[in-house]
Amino acid sequence: MKADTHTPAEIFGRDIRYLVPLFQRPYVWTKADQWEPLWEDVRAVAEQVLEGKSGAYGAQEIPPHFLGAVVLEQQWSPSMFIPVRNVIDGQQRLTTLQILLDAAQLVAERHGLPRDAQALQTLVLNRRELTESPDEVFKVWPTDRDQDAFRVVMDNEQDIPEELAASTIVQAHRFFVETLTEWAEPGGDAEKCQNRITALTQVLRSYLKLVVIDLEPGDNAQVIFETLNHRGTPLLAADLIKNLAFQLATNQGGDLQSLYQEYWKPFDSNHWRRNVRQGRLYRPYVDTFFQHWLTMQRLREVPADRVFSEFRDHVRLSALQAWEVMRDLAADAKVYEELENLPWNSVEGTFYYRVIRIMEATVVGPFLLWILRWPEERMPAAQRLKALTSMESWLARRMLCKLATKSYSRILIDLLRELDRNGPEAAGDVTEAFFAGATANAGYWPSDDEVVEAMERLRVYKDLTQTRLRMVLEALEDNRRRRWSEHEHCPRGRLTIEHVMPQSWGEHWGGDAIDHAARQRRDHLVQTLGNLTLVNDRLNPKLSNRPWTNTEVQERGLSDPEPNIGKRDLLLRHATLKLNAELVTDHQEAWTEETITARSAKLAERLIRIWPRPAGPPETLPA
């Protein structure tokens, strides 16, 4: 390779095309992180030029500003046509520089001298008489996703269509045009404005420097790309994976355009590149998918910072062609993307809601992807149902018993290996037997007695997060509904948790004659499962600390829009949940500590039916 330092005038001053391969990531630089700092650096140099010899193009003792490095790979082109370079690294930098140059050209055309506008135009457009297609006029040509926006902003005569207004390239061009115009002060002294634009033109042509690395025959472009982007880089793991996959496809003679359109294009969308929550952190959705996919493929834990290297090893060891790897990725990506859109009343949708969203067990992602990727002819519906219900029960029971989660990653890898060894045909049997056979504290499946005891003892309102407790109560409500009900499921994530005996029970619930020990017992009981239900957010404040029966309300002389109505009759009058129908039917006269204890046991018995586990000794895993 050859490395030289060049100015923009030297890089763009001749007819040339710098092509960003379609397998490179789209344009992602932002105002706060790149555009504003770049402009501040350019402005500082321009103001030094103004303080020196304003309006001149001669040499000055002003140090240039270094912009970084770009790596180029020469492409063959007919001798009479514009030479072409592929941009191996630095496409964000080159694209931004072209946008800045074009914005400056537009400002110069509107407010500066004609020579400045022409001097800048030679750096952004090739001579049209040498081109064969309209797009060849552009010296930099971005990747597929950004081409429409780039084409529009580089044309001074074209308005921005509404569908492109949100494009990052359009926003970058608008930022530079507005910022440069404000700095040039066209509304003030005309000569001062022209001098500023001349100084800016001089800086953009001659006072910026880039290291241009030209690869020679035999240089490994992929290795160089990885080395330059090894650490401290804004590149996503998906960007590195994409580059490697298409470099392999190039070496194997693949049709890059067809591969991109058929398999890879969705990964470059904002939907896939958005940040999503994973535990306490936020990560790009596409990188999370690759991590789960590689865990499933490699059958071992894949840390977030090793996603690319694990992919590289997977490609090498699998000996698959690049198109085969991309085909498999695209197929599993469709399954993964649909997880967020699963029917909310389906087994799969319920599993995703309870396990992934509410319990935040993202460690289960590779397992869920593995289960859902198989067609029914490979994994019977009954086996899929058994696998999902076993996993959900194992997680829910351990959550209810407040058991540790720190070993879940290792346990899930062991399960994936068993599933891989036995195949999708027996997935449900394998999953159930795997958890039922666990005996260590880190991974055993709590028994019915343990769950019932925990629900009678734990202050679930304090010991579980509100979202997880609400999910448990939703499950109890769904359990009481049948297919003949108007709705088989209660609303998810929208209802609020209500204490039947209020947390502040002293005023209206007979607290005057209770001693200290009894108060502590009651304070504990009001937080247990038997004292909790669900209501909507409008009814919740109306129930408040109100006594249970109408008689108690009348005895205490409460002032209220419904002064003679107790909590029980308000639930009877307004609530529609089965949980609340049971409350008002089964407990007409009083709501007491004994009532709470009995209801906790009753609801716990339902929970072990909602999340069952095998009653007898675990079956042996298939041989």
Stockholm file with secondary structure:
# STOCKHOLM 1.0

chainA/1-623         MKADTHTPAEIFGRDIRYLVPLFQRPYVWTKADQWEPLWEDVRAVAEQVLEGKSGAYGAQEIPPHFLGAVVLEQQWSPSMFIPVRNVIDGQQRLTTLQILLDAAQLVAERHGLPRDAQALQTLVLNRRELTESPDEVFKVWPTDRDQDAFRVVMDNEQDIPEELAASTIVQAHRFFVETLTEWAEPGGDAEKCQNRITALTQVLRSYLKLVVIDLEPGDNAQVIFETLNHRGTPLLAADLIKNLAFQLATNQGGDLQSLYQEYWKPFDSNHWRRNVRQGRLYRPYVDTFFQHWLTMQRLREVPADRVFSEFRDHVRLSALQAWEVMRDLAADAKVYEELENLPWNSVEGTFYYRVIRIMEATVVGPFLLWILRWPEERMPAAQRLKALTSMESWLARRMLCKLATKSYSRILIDLLRELDRNGPEAAGDVTEAFFAGATANAGYWPSDDEVVEAMERLRVYKDLTQTRLRMVLEALEDNRRRRWSEHEHCPRGRLTIEHVMPQSWGEHWGGDAIDHAARQRRDHLVQTLGNLTLVNDRLNPKLSNRPWTNTEVQERGLSDPEPNIGKRDLLLRHATLKLNAELVTDHQEAWTEETITARSAKLAERLIRIWPRPAGPPETLPA
#=GR chainA/1-623 SS CEEEEECHHHHHSSSCEEECCTTSCCCCCCIIIIIHHHHHHHHHHHHHHHHTTTTCCSCCSCCCEEEEEEEEEEECCCTTSCCEEEEEECHHHHHHHHHHHHHHHHHHHHHSCHHHHHHHHTTTBCCGGGCSSGGGGBSEECCGGGHHHHHHHTCTTCCCCGGGTTCHHHHHHHHHHHHHHHHHCTTSCHHHHHHHHHHHHHHHHHSEEEEEEEECTTCCHHHHHHHHTSSSCCCCHHHHHHHHHHHHHHHTTCCHHHHIIIIIGGGGSHHHHSEEEETTEEEEHHHHHHHHHHHHHHTSCCCGGGHHHHHHHHHHHHCCCHHHHHHHHHHHHHHHHHGGGSCTTSHHHHHIIIIIIISCCGGGHHHHHHHHTSCTTTSCHHHHHHHHHHHHHHHHHHHHTTCCCTTHHHHHHHHHHHHHHHCGGGHHHHHHHHHHTCCSTTTCCCCHHHHHHHHHHSCHHHHSCHHHHHHHHHHHHHHHCCTTSSCSSCCSSCCEEEESSCSSCTTTTTCTTCCHHHHHHHHHHTTSGGGEEEECTTHHHHHTTCCSSHHHHHHHTCCSSSTTCCHHHHHHHHCCCHHHHHHHHHCSSCCCHHHHHHHHHHHHHHHHHHSCCCSSSCCCCCC
#=GC SS_cons         CEEEEECHHHHHSSSCEEECCTTSCCCCCCIIIIIHHHHHHHHHHHHHHHHTTTTCCSCCSCCCEEEEEEEEEEECCCTTSCCEEEEEECHHHHHHHHHHHHHHHHHHHHHSCHHHHHHHHTTTBCCGGGCSSGGGGBSEECCGGGHHHHHHHTCTTCCCCGGGTTCHHHHHHHHHHHHHHHHHCTTSCHHHHHHHHHHHHHHHHHSEEEEEEEECTTCCHHHHHHHHTSSSCCCCHHHHHHHHHHHHHHHTTCCHHHHIIIIIGGGGSHHHHSEEEETTEEEEHHHHHHHHHHHHHHTSCCCGGGHHHHHHHHHHHHCCCHHHHHHHHHHHHHHHHHGGGSCTTSHHHHHIIIIIIISCCGGGHHHHHHHHTSCTTTSCHHHHHHHHHHHHHHHHHHHHTTCCCTTHHHHHHHHHHHHHHHCGGGHHHHHHHHHHTCCSTTTCCCCHHHHHHHHHHSCHHHHSCHHHHHHHHHHHHHHHCCTTSSCSSCCSSCCEEEESSCSSCTTTTTCTTCCHHHHHHHHHHTTSGGGEEEECTTHHHHHTTCCSSHHHHHHHTCCSSSTTCCHHHHHHHHCCCHHHHHHHHHCSSCCCHHHHHHHHHHHHHHHHHHSCCCSSSCCCCCC
//
